[in-house]
Amino acid sequence: MGTDYTLGKPLNRRQQRIWDIVSRFPLRSLWNLQGISLHVVAQRTWRSLLTDNIFGHAAELGFYFLFALFPTLFSASSILGLAARSANRIYENLLHYLALVIPTAALGTVLETFNETTAASTSGKLTFGLIAAIWSASVGISAIQDTLNIVYKVQVTRSYFRARIYAIGLTIILTIIVTLVLACMLGGDFFAALAYHRIYHHFLATTTAVAARLLGWTLATALLALSFAVIYYWAPDVKTRCWHWLTPGGAIGILGWLLASLGLRVYLHFFNSFSVTYGSLGAVIILLTWFYITGLMLLVGAEINSEIEAAAAEKRLAGPTLGGGSSLLG
């Protein structure tokens, strides 16, 4: 019997070899299921969601995301402030586009706290405050790293400081990507408004405005997919990495996140019981719920990807052509 040092649970030799193949010989394309049925992938994913306690880990991520939210926003506005004096105002305008996915009550709390935080900061505090904020913001990514190690059932080989450096780097990269996502939506609206003001032909102005918004949303969606790809590539401590721009897990995770976020907004619009139950804490509970959904969809996508890899590894392990081990490279 082997031991999974991440989970602390015994793995038999076959399971250990399967996950070792996943870690060392990743598939070049997760869209090619190699004859594995969708039913098998769905069954394996659901079983792993329960075995790995993904619903509990999503709640853990929700707390860490909330803890890291405002340091992340402060870091983003500070980095932007190196290029623009009115960075706080610019970033506040960008944050308004989060209203598309975050319920209004929760977004109001985010904006209010963001304004209080940035108003209290001064140029003298910028350097130390930025370093402290980035370090605090990285706790959310650290939690993702730990959970994805559980999903991929790998023994952690990174030291604490190396893992934290990875987390800080990922935090900075994801902060930039999310800022660009919001900027794409802002840019689409800006050029659409510019078209209405500068083009006097109504049909041509409308066509240009629609094209500008469509381009902005397309770029924003591509960047959102990139953020999932970056997390799935760098966060787990696997032996061999293989870059995938868009994976089945990433696509389902993004779609599920959007639908669940919109569903939460619709529910709160018609049945806003959070304010009745939690009073003044209602907005915080709503934000935590949204972060729970975000963490859950991220982990569900990772589970789908890992189980596709594991099913393919199991099939290769059972195949007759494994003699010299070269078939593992396919």
Secondary structure, 3 states (H helix, E strand, C coil): CEEECCCCEEECHHHHHHHHHHHHCCCCCCCCCCCCCHHHHHHHHHHHHHHCCHHHHHHHHHHHHHHHHHHHHHHHHHHHHCCCCCHHHHHHHHHHHHHHCCCHHHHHHHHHHHHHHHHHCCHHHHHHHHHHHHHHHHHHHHHHHHHHHHHHCCCCCCCHHHHHHHHHHHHHHHHHHHHHHHHHHHHHHHHHHHHHHHCCCHHHHHHHHHHHHHHHHHHHHHHHHHHHHHHHHHCCCCCCCCCCCCCHHHHHHHHHHHHHHHHHHHHHHHCCCHHHHHHHHHHHHHHHHHHHHHHHHHHHHHHHHHHHHHHHHHHHHHCCCCCCCHHHHC
